Amino acid sequence: MLTPTDETELAEALRTAQAPLSVRGGNTRGMAGAGEPLSVAAICGVRLYEPGALTVVAAAGTPLAGLEAELAAEGQRLAFEPMDHRGLLGTGGEPTIGGVVAANVSGPRRVQVGAARDFLLGLRFVDGAGTVIKNGGRVMKNVTGYDLARLVAGSRGALGVITEVALKVLPRPEAAATITIEVPDAAAAVSALSAALGSPYDVTGAAYWPGRGALVRIEGFAGSVAYRARELERLLAPAGAVSVESDADAVAALWRDIRDVAPFQGKAGDVWRLSVKPSDAPGLAARLEAESLLFDWGGGLIWALLPEGTDARARLGPFAGHATLMRAAPETRARIATLQPQQPAVEALVTGLRARFDPRGLFAGAAA
Amino acid sequence: MQMPEPNSALLARKAEIVARLRSVLPDGVIDDPTETRAYECDALTAYRCPPLAVVLPGSTAEVSTVLRECHAMGVPVVPRGSGTSLAGGALPTADCVILGVARMNAVLEADYPNRVIRVQTGRTNLSVTGAVEADGFFYAPDPSSQLACAIAGNIAMNSGGAHCLKYGVTTNNLMGVTLVQMDGTVVEIGGAHLDAPGLDLLGVICGSEGQLGVVTEATLRILARPEGARPVLIGFRSNEVAGACVSDIIKAGVLPVAIEFMDRPCIEATEAFAHAGYPDCEALLIVEVEGAPDEIDLQLGLIRQIAGKHDPVEFRESRSAEESAKIWLGRKSAFGAMGQISDYICLDGTIPVSALPRVLGRIGELSDQFGLKVANVFHAGDGNMHPLILFDANKPGDLETCEAMGAEVLKLCVEVGGCLTGEHGVGVEKRELMQTQFAPEDLEAQMRVKDVFDPSWLLNPAKVFPLTVSAPRRAA
């Protein structure tokens, strides 16, 4: 395994590489393609943290856990709530901040505040020719030149290897609460969640856990959370019986379980992740005939557990959005593409970009 | 400021080019020299050049047809929203066709259950909110020109506004686009769902200054209007103290929707103009918070506590809609007030908030050195500065001196870890400064993206990249 310890060594490794590479941080997210392993875990450390400017800059291999602890010590956090894929995918290793950005990871709060890409202020990466490229910076507003940072975020390593990221951080709230609405089915759940998200009460989580109900999270100063919980109880009462949980640990545990798709962990079958128009979710979910389902983002994110080898896209037919195969056996992966196929004109743009950033195909194993 | 020499072969073929455009768009071609004058500049009025012709298509299909024709004829195209760019993003060249999207201003769908609106991009920013506000929703990005500026231009420049500390800029509120490439290819990217399936093309299209394609339709995120909002005005004894207060507010966990800063020259000019009743002080902040009445009281209480540690000259809390309007009055009339006393250029660099005192001090020194007055007004919460450098357009050489000083200020922004432009874009105005922020390989990587979307480099070609850097590609 190649283990460069800084950006210069990484660039040299890429310049001299003769065959495709399998680039990883902690290799926890199942993204690394086939090839000779290259780990950026040794390129690590927080380079700059200015709590008063809500800014942190960290090397790509910096362990996420350590970074989050450092932010927590100042009462701040990564607001996009990156999920931990280890339980769902059965992977080991230590998630890194570079991997979070490369996969554009987020969690339940994505529906209100955005994903990793929305908090990315800038990055440095090395392309397939071994050239170091920087884009963006470390300030909140920056429209200087093209936004390559967002193009690279979520590219799963297809355009280059990220070496450093600058992120906007936000204050941790003082309090949080979960409002549970007992609903008969997915359609009722999405309708209730939509009402909550369309209210002025700053909902930061909107999930449907079959058997548990429609779940709504609010966060902020304690007095404000209490006020909004009361208002939401009133607003959502017509949808079903409503209850409020305000215990900080219970609220945190529930949303961690939703974030990490706890109900699917340890269960056999393939895991699919769909991004859809929220109001389409109940209909699409019905077409999937899944063994288990979990909705997040007010219905905009569907997690589905399907029998091994099932092609979810065949069951869904054409729809607005995309389906990603998150967990499956190699035989299934050989047969079913990880990412949703795109319109030919879009595929042409993607192919063109990959060819220019990776002319020798070093990152050909990355799905993008 | 230099623009490339117009292509004389194209100028000679004007009649043929206009005829061919008219054959595909009978009602939407302007070539009369008197009428094309209306398109000779945008809001960077110091530079003007009438285009060869103007086309005003009415649909995505017409945009596609027009672009295909221009592509076939090798004619450069400069896309234009409402022409409010402060950076010259829509400045024509004599051999170009201006493609204006102003006729395409319909709301295609307002979808409240999914909290999105789909519009044609000629629609103005404020009228997007106008279409949904009766139902309790709004579109968050709010550039100062929001009454006039088009969504097309907002997407091209990734526009911000006063309230992006909480709500983000255009890229954080844009969910999908219909993009027409220079060869006429129409691509659909994103929609009412979140995140890209693979590469985030939407992310790089937003902010690409009309160089990758013409965005004809957009899906935008709309939000429920907050229950209320209230500003406070805080006066300080120095710029440094005001800057420290901003940092403390943010650190305390309060997240205001806006923190605006004005310095003494700006306060005095706006006071003389708008009579907002601002205190006599070195610097002031306007901090606005949102929520229900109790939530607002809670946040303002915290802000009062924090400000109290910075020995404020005044802490003025609004008690009514009238008082709120009065607090905002001076800030909102700042640019007009400065315009009344002098010509000025407005800079747009962003700096880390922690560098504020140093940068303000250095701007003062540059002001003395160049002999030009500067007023500072800016979005303090996110470090996006708008120093206004005053000059006299009737005095020969004064504009050039002013631009030279502006360049020094922007270099300073880069030096302290910031950037050349926070929300206005590069356009032609900051094009030649790009090398102060980017290494050659950084610019090369950006130009590669244009190579993929617009291999013939016909879309808005003389913008963003220094002319010498883009020359080989433009000539090819």
Interface residues (C-beta under 8 A of the other chain):
Chain A: E50 P51 G52 A53 L54 T55 E74 G75 N104 S106 R110 V111 G114 A115 R117 D118 D127 T131 V132 I133 K134 N135 G137 R138 V139 M140 K141 N142 V143 T144 G145 Y146 D147 L148 A149 R150 L151 A153 G154 S155 R156 A158 L159 L170 P171 R172 P173 E174 S191 S194 L197 G198 S199 P200 G220 F221 G223 S224 Y227 R228 E231 S275 V276 K277 P278 S279 W297 G300 L301 A320 G321 H322 T324 L339 Q340 Q342 Q343 A345 V346 L349 V350 G352 L353 R356 F357 A367 A368
Chain B: D111 Y112 P113 N114 R115 G136 F137 M157 N158 G160 C164 L165 G168 V169 T171 N172 Q181 T185 V186 V187 E188 I189 G191 A192 H193 L194 D195 A196 P197 G198 L199 D200 L201 G203 V204 C206 G207 S208 A224 R225 P226 E227 S247 D248 I250 K251 A252 G253 V254 L255 G291 A292 D294 E295 L298 Q299 T350 I351 P352 V353 S354 H379 G381 D382 G383 N384 G417 G418 C419 L420 T421 G422 E423 H424 G425 V426 K430 M434 Q437 F438 A439 E441 D442 L443 E444 A445 Q446 R448 V449 K450 D451 V452 F453 V464
